[in-house]
C-alpha cells in the first residue's frame, strides 16, 4: 500500500471519529436539556482527582454530564433541581435540619459546557 493511501485512510478514519464524537455530544446535550431533575444529595464521595460523586438515599449516582469538584459547595441534604428545557441546575439547601423550607444557594449554567 502506498504512503498516500495510508495517509488518506488515516485522515478519513480520524475525520469520522471527530464527526461522530461531535454528533454524540450534541445528542447528549439535547437529552440533558429536555430532562428534568429533582435530586437530594444523601452521600458524597471525593476521588483522587478531587471530583465529587453525589448519591441519593437509594445509592443512585447523580449523572447529568457535569463534573462537580470538592471545592463546589454541594453538601449532604442539598437538593439539586433542573427544570425541563432549561440549561440551569439550581442548588437548594435547608436553612436547618428541622426545617422543610429550602432556599436557593446557587445556580449552574450547562449551556456552555
Long-range contacts (C-beta under 8 A, 24 or more apart in sequence): 28-65, 29-65, 29-110, 29-113, 32-64, 32-65, 32-110, 33-85, 33-86, 33-87, 33-110, 34-84, 34-85, 35-64, 35-82, 35-84, 36-82, 36-83, 36-84, 37-64, 37-80, 37-81, 37-82, 37-89, 38-79, 38-80, 38-81, 39-79, 39-80, 39-81, 40-77, 40-78, 40-79, 40-80, 41-74, 41-75, 41-76, 41-77, 41-78, 41-79, 41-80, 42-76, 42-77, 43-76, 44-74, 44-75, 44-76, 46-70, 54-80, 64-89, 64-110, 65-110, 65-113, 66-108, 66-110, 66-113, 73-105, 73-106, 78-105, 87-111
